[in-house]
C-alpha cells in the first residue's frame, strides 16, 4: 500500500499527489502505461460529457464531470513532469499570463466597451503571440480536431472580424441555394460531389452563424427529433403487429409523417 493520508476533504494539491502516486512506482499499472496519445480520446470524451452536464442543468453531474476533465489536465501534466519538460504549475503559469496579456482592457490601459470589442482585441493579441501575419494564418491555426461544424463556424468568424462577411443572413441563404445547385451539377456529372457537399455544409453553417444559431446544437436537435420520431414509428408499427424494418419504404414514410403530427 502506498503512503497516503486520507482526508474528509481534498484539494488541488491532493489531486496532484494522487496522480503522481498512480503514475509512480507501486502505482496503477494501467495509469503507468498511458501516453498523451493513448488518452487523447479520453480528454475529448470528458470534455463532451462536461458539456452534456451543462446542457442537462444537473449541477452535481457538472461538478463530477469538471473533476474528470481536470483529471485529464493533471494526467497530461504529470506525464511531462516525469519527462522533465513542464509541470502542472507551468501550465497554470502559462494560462495566467495568457489571460493577463489577452485582457489589456482589464490589466492594462486598453479600452473595450463591448463584448465584440473584447473578442476583436483578443484575436489581435493572439495573432501577435503566435506570429500570425495574416487572417488566413489565424484560420489555419483553428484546430482540425474540433467538430467540423464548429471549426467551420470559427473560421468564418475570423473572416467576419476581418470584414469579409455578409451584412445579414439573406446573402448566406442565397449562397446556400447556389451551393445546392452546384451540388446538383456534381451529382449529375459524378465529379466533385464530396467537395460540393462540403461547400453546402459550410454554407449551412454560415447561415446558422448569421442567424445566431449554434450549428452543433441545431444538428443535435435534429438528431434528437429523428430518434423521437423513429421511436413513435416503431410503436405505431407494433400496434399493428408489424415490424417497422420489414415494411416497404412507402409504408415507413407514411408512419414517419404520422409520427411528425404527434409531436
C-alpha positions as CSV (number, residue, x, y, z in Angstrom):
1,X,0.0,0.0,0.0
2,X,1.3,3.5,-0.8
3,X,1.9,6.1,1.8
4,X,-1.1,8.4,1.6
5,X,-3.0,10.5,4.1
6,X,-6.8,10.1,3.9
7,X,-8.9,13.2,4.5
8,X,-12.5,14.1,4.7
9,X,-12.0,16.8,2.0
10,X,-9.3,17.0,-0.6
11,X,-7.9,20.0,-2.6
12,X,-5.9,20.5,-5.8
13,X,-2.6,19.6,-4.1
14,X,-4.1,16.3,-3.1
15,X,-5.3,15.8,-6.6
16,X,-1.8,16.3,-7.9
17,X,-0.3,14.0,-5.3
18,X,-2.8,11.2,-6.2
19,X,-2.0,11.5,-9.9
20,X,1.7,11.3,-9.1
21,X,1.1,8.2,-6.9
22,X,-0.9,6.5,-9.7
23,X,1.9,7.1,-12.2
24,X,4.7,6.2,-9.8
25,X,6.4,3.1,-8.5
26,X,3.8,0.9,-6.9
27,X,1.0,2.8,-8.5
28,X,-1.6,1.7,-11.0
29,X,-0.3,-0.5,-13.9
30,X,-2.8,1.0,-16.3
31,X,-2.1,4.6,-15.4
32,X,1.7,4.0,-15.7
33,X,1.3,2.7,-19.3
34,X,-0.6,5.7,-20.6
35,X,0.8,8.3,-23.0
36,X,-0.6,11.6,-24.4
37,X,-1.7,9.6,-27.5
38,X,-3.4,6.8,-25.6
39,X,-5.6,9.0,-23.5
40,X,-6.2,11.6,-26.2
41,X,-9.7,10.3,-26.8
42,X,-10.4,10.3,-23.0
43,X,-9.8,14.0,-23.0
44,X,-12.3,14.6,-25.8
45,X,-14.9,12.3,-24.2
46,X,-14.6,14.1,-20.8
47,X,-15.0,17.5,-22.5
48,X,-18.2,16.3,-24.2
49,X,-19.5,14.8,-21.0
50,X,-18.9,18.1,-19.2
51,X,-20.9,19.9,-22.0
52,X,-23.7,17.3,-21.6
53,X,-23.8,18.1,-17.9
54,X,-24.1,21.8,-18.6
55,X,-26.9,21.1,-21.1
56,X,-28.8,19.0,-18.6
57,X,-28.6,21.6,-15.8
58,X,-27.5,18.9,-13.4
59,X,-25.0,20.7,-11.1
60,X,-23.9,17.6,-9.2
61,X,-23.1,15.9,-12.5
62,X,-21.4,19.1,-13.7
63,X,-19.2,19.1,-10.6
64,X,-18.2,15.4,-11.2
65,X,-17.5,16.0,-14.9
66,X,-15.4,19.0,-14.2
67,X,-13.3,16.9,-11.9
68,X,-12.9,14.2,-14.6
69,X,-11.9,16.9,-17.1
70,X,-9.4,18.4,-14.6
71,X,-8.0,14.9,-14.1
72,X,-7.2,14.8,-17.7
73,X,-5.2,18.0,-17.5
74,X,-3.4,16.7,-14.4
75,X,-2.7,13.4,-16.2
76,X,-1.1,15.0,-19.2
77,X,0.8,17.4,-17.0
78,X,2.1,14.5,-14.8
79,X,3.4,12.7,-17.9
80,X,5.5,15.7,-18.8
81,X,6.6,16.3,-15.2
82,X,8.1,12.8,-15.3
83,X,9.9,13.7,-18.6
84,X,11.2,17.0,-17.1
85,X,9.7,19.2,-19.8
86,X,7.0,21.1,-17.8
87,X,4.8,20.7,-14.7
88,X,1.2,21.5,-13.8
89,X,2.5,24.7,-12.2
90,X,3.9,25.7,-15.6
91,X,0.5,25.0,-17.2
92,X,-1.1,27.3,-14.6
93,X,1.6,29.9,-15.0
94,X,1.1,30.0,-18.8
95,X,-2.6,30.2,-18.5
96,X,-2.5,33.1,-16.0
97,X,0.0,35.0,-18.2
98,X,-2.2,34.4,-21.2
99,X,-5.3,35.8,-19.5
100,X,-3.4,38.9,-18.4
101,X,-2.0,39.5,-21.9
102,X,-5.3,39.0,-23.6
103,X,-7.2,41.3,-21.3
104,X,-5.3,44.6,-21.7
105,X,-8.6,46.4,-21.1
106,X,-8.6,44.9,-17.6
107,X,-4.9,44.6,-16.7
108,X,-3.6,47.5,-18.9
109,X,-4.7,50.7,-20.4
110,X,-6.6,49.5,-23.5
111,X,-10.3,50.2,-23.9
112,X,-13.1,47.7,-24.7
113,X,-16.7,48.9,-24.3
114,X,-18.5,45.8,-25.7
115,X,-18.0,42.0,-25.8
116,X,-17.3,42.3,-29.5
117,X,-14.5,44.8,-28.8
118,X,-13.0,42.3,-26.4
119,X,-13.1,39.5,-28.9
120,X,-11.5,41.6,-31.6
121,X,-8.7,42.7,-29.3
122,X,-8.3,39.1,-28.1
123,X,-7.8,37.9,-31.7
124,X,-5.3,40.7,-32.3
125,X,-3.2,39.8,-29.3
126,X,-3.5,36.1,-30.1
127,X,-2.2,36.7,-33.7
128,X,0.7,38.7,-32.3
129,X,1.6,36.0,-29.8
130,X,1.5,33.2,-32.4
131,X,3.3,35.3,-35.0
132,X,0.4,35.1,-37.4
133,X,1.0,37.6,-40.1
134,X,-2.4,37.2,-41.8
135,X,-6.0,36.4,-41.2
136,X,-5.6,33.2,-43.2
137,X,-2.8,32.2,-40.8
138,X,-5.2,32.6,-37.9
139,X,-7.8,30.5,-39.8
140,X,-5.2,27.7,-40.5
141,X,-4.5,27.6,-36.7
142,X,-8.0,26.6,-35.9
143,X,-7.7,23.1,-34.6
144,X,-8.6,20.4,-37.1
145,X,-9.6,18.1,-34.2
146,X,-12.6,20.3,-33.4
147,X,-16.0,19.1,-34.6
148,X,-16.2,20.1,-38.3
149,X,-19.3,22.3,-37.9
150,X,-17.7,24.3,-35.0
151,X,-14.4,24.6,-36.9
152,X,-16.2,26.0,-40.0
153,X,-18.0,28.5,-37.7
154,X,-14.8,29.5,-36.1
155,X,-13.0,30.0,-39.4
156,X,-16.0,32.1,-40.7
157,X,-16.0,34.2,-37.6
158,X,-12.3,35.1,-38.1
159,X,-13.2,36.2,-41.6
160,X,-16.1,38.3,-40.3
161,X,-13.7,40.1,-37.9
162,X,-11.6,40.9,-40.9
163,X,-14.6,42.4,-42.7
164,X,-15.3,39.5,-45.0
165,X,-18.9,38.6,-44.3
166,X,-22.5,39.0,-45.5
167,X,-24.3,42.1,-44.0
168,X,-27.1,39.8,-42.9
169,X,-28.5,36.2,-43.2
170,X,-30.2,36.8,-46.6
171,X,-26.9,36.7,-48.5
172,X,-25.9,33.5,-46.8
173,X,-29.3,31.9,-47.6
174,X,-28.8,32.8,-51.3
175,X,-25.3,31.3,-51.2
176,X,-26.7,28.1,-49.8
177,X,-29.1,27.8,-52.7
178,X,-26.2,28.5,-55.1
179,X,-24.1,25.7,-53.4
180,X,-27.0,23.3,-53.6
181,X,-27.3,24.0,-57.3
182,X,-23.6,23.2,-57.7
183,X,-24.1,20.0,-55.8
184,X,-26.8,19.0,-58.2
185,X,-24.5,19.6,-61.1
186,X,-21.8,17.5,-59.4
187,X,-24.2,14.7,-58.8
188,X,-25.3,14.8,-62.4
189,X,-21.7,14.6,-63.7
190,X,-20.4,12.3,-60.9
191,X,-17.4,14.6,-60.3
192,X,-16.6,16.7,-57.3
193,X,-19.5,15.5,-55.2
194,X,-17.6,15.5,-51.9
195,X,-16.2,19.0,-52.4
196,X,-19.6,20.4,-53.3
197,X,-21.3,18.7,-50.4
198,X,-18.7,20.2,-48.1
199,X,-19.5,23.6,-49.6
200,X,-23.2,23.1,-48.9
201,X,-22.5,22.2,-45.3
202,X,-20.2,25.2,-44.9
203,X,-22.9,27.4,-46.3
204,X,-25.4,26.0,-43.9
205,X,-23.0,26.8,-41.0
206,X,-22.6,30.3,-42.4
207,X,-26.4,30.8,-42.4
208,X,-26.6,29.4,-38.8
209,X,-23.9,31.8,-37.6
210,X,-25.6,34.8,-39.1
211,X,-28.9,33.7,-37.5
212,X,-27.0,33.3,-34.2
213,X,-27.8,29.6,-34.1
214,X,-25.2,27.1,-32.9
215,X,-24.9,24.6,-35.8
216,X,-23.8,21.8,-33.5
217,X,-26.9,22.4,-31.3
218,X,-29.1,22.6,-34.3
219,X,-27.9,19.3,-35.8
220,X,-28.1,17.6,-32.4
221,X,-31.7,18.8,-32.1
222,X,-32.4,17.4,-35.5
223,X,-30.9,14.0,-34.4
224,X,-33.0,14.1,-31.2
225,X,-36.1,14.7,-33.2
226,X,-35.3,11.9,-35.7
227,X,-34.8,9.4,-32.8
228,X,-38.1,10.6,-31.2
229,X,-40.0,10.2,-34.5
230,X,-38.4,6.8,-35.2
231,X,-39.4,5.6,-31.7
232,X,-43.0,6.6,-32.5
233,X,-42.8,4.8,-35.9
234,X,-41.7,1.6,-34.2
235,X,-44.6,1.9,-31.7
236,X,-47.2,2.6,-34.4
237,X,-46.0,-0.4,-36.4
238,X,-46.0,-2.6,-33.2
239,X,-49.6,-1.6,-32.6
240,X,-50.5,-3.2,-35.9
241,X,-48.5,-6.3,-35.1
242,X,-45.8,-5.2,-37.6
243,X,-42.0,-4.8,-37.5
244,X,-41.0,-1.4,-38.8
245,X,-37.9,-2.5,-40.6
246,X,-39.8,-5.2,-42.5
247,X,-42.3,-2.7,-44.0
248,X,-41.8,-1.3,-47.5
249,X,-40.4,2.2,-47.7
250,X,-43.7,3.8,-48.7
251,X,-45.4,2.5,-45.5
252,X,-42.5,3.5,-43.4
253,X,-42.8,7.0,-44.9
254,X,-46.5,7.1,-44.1
255,X,-45.7,6.2,-40.4
256,X,-42.9,8.9,-40.4
257,X,-45.5,11.5,-41.5
258,X,-47.9,10.4,-38.8
259,X,-45.2,10.4,-36.2
260,X,-44.4,14.1,-37.1
261,X,-48.0,15.0,-36.3
262,X,-47.7,13.5,-32.9
263,X,-45.0,16.0,-31.7
